[in-house]
Amino acid sequence: MTLNHLNLTVVSPDETSAFLAKYFDLEPRGGNAGMQMLSDDRGMVLTLIKARAEDHDQGSGARDQGAGIQEQGTGIRGQAPDSGEPLPARVRYPSSFHIGFIQPNRERVNQINARLAADGYQVPPPSIQHGSWTFYFTAPGGFTIEVMG
């Protein structure tokens, strides 16, 4: 059996799609303002669906879509229906939720980490965790990404 696709709910499908294509070589497959599709080198499809109001994080820890970006966050916000108040630009995910990108070696993990840091993302240095050379960070869209090798 093969996993065909995975769906992530994000505030800005366009922004999240561009980020995943740039840093993780996912291939954009089209879409619109409400949905984007990407695929990996093995054909698995990742769909990014625009969050509805009830999907937004309403807690005090809500962060902008570009939560992992230093001084260049996008500040993208939706409008709450009927109130005109901005919605927090982050989707609510369980604390342990993440997606992972396996790399062939430590050097590649270090390269991705350095590129993200150079572009202004807040990323911790890689370290040995659960037997792998890895790091975790918050991506545009508010979900966690693990990069491991």
N, C-alpha and C positions, 0 to 999 in steps of 0.2 A: 504494500500500500504506500502511496506517495502523498505527502502533504502538498496540496495544490495551491492554497493561498492562505493568507493571514490578513485580517483587517485591523487597522489601528484608527481610532478616532482622534483627530487632531483639530486644533483651532484653524490652522491655515494649511490645507493640503498642498498648495503650491509651494509654500516656503519649506515645509517638511520634505517634500519630494526633491526639491533642489538641493537641500542639505544632504539627503541620503545618496543622491546621485554623485555629488561632489566628493564626499569623503569615503563612501563605501562602494562606489562603482555600480550601484544599482542602475538599471536601464529604464528610463522613463518610457511608459507605454501609452501615455495620453490620459485624458480625462477632461475635467472642467473645474470651475471654482469650488464645486461641492465634493469632488472625488478625483483622486489621482491614482494611477496604477504604475507600479514599477516591477521589474523582475530581476532575479539574480542570474548568475551564470549557469545555474542548473534548472532554470525554468520556474522556480517558485515565484508566485506573484504576491506582492505586498500591495494592498489597497489602503489608501488613506482617505477617510471619510470626514467631512466637515462636522465638527461638534454641534450639537443642538444645545439650547440653553440648559437643559437638565443634565448635560454632560460636564458642564464647567465646574471647576473646583471653587466652592464658595467659602472655604475655610480661610483662616487668617494667614495660612502659609501659601496662599495662591500667588503664583508668580507669572510674569509675562511669558509669552510664547518663547522668547529668546532667553529663557532663564539661565542657560549656561553661557551666555555671552557677557563679557565685561564691557561696559560702556557703549555697547552698540546694539542693545536689545531693540527689537522692532516695535515694541509697545502695541502690537496689533490687538485690538479689542473689538468684540462684537457689541451690539446693543441689546440690552435686556428688553424683551417684548413688553410693550405698554408703559414702561417706566422711563425710557430714555437713558437709564443708567448704564454705564459700561459694564460688560461682563468680565470677570477675571479671564485672562487669556491663557488659561491652562486647563487641560482636561484632567479629571480626577481618575487616577489609576491606583490600584492597590500598591502598598509600599514596596513589595517585593517584585512587582512586575518589571520585566526588562526584556529587551531583545539583544541577541549576541551575534557578533561577527568574529568568526574564528580566522586567525591569520596563520600563515605557514611557519612563522618563527618570531622570536622576540624582536628582532630588528624591525620587522614590519609593524609590530605593535608600537614600538618606539617612534617610528616614522609618523604613524597616524596621530599619536599623542602630540608630537612636536608640531605637526601641521595644524591641528586643532588649537593648540596653545598660541601659535604664531598668528592665527586668525582671530584671536580674542576670546576663545571659549575657555571656560574655567574647567580644567581637567587636572585631576591629581596625577602624579607620576605613576607609571605602572609599578606593580609589585607582585610578589608571589602570593596568590590567594587560591585556595582550594586546589593546589598543585599546578596552577597555571600562571604564566606571566600575563597580567591583566590589569585593566582599569575600568571604572564605571563613571559615567557622567550623564547629566540631563541634556537631552537633545531638544532642539526646537520642536514644539509639540507637547512638551512636558513629560515625556516618557524617558526611562533610563536605558542607556545603551551600554553593553559590556563589549570591550574589545580584548580578545585573548589570543594567545599564541603558545 
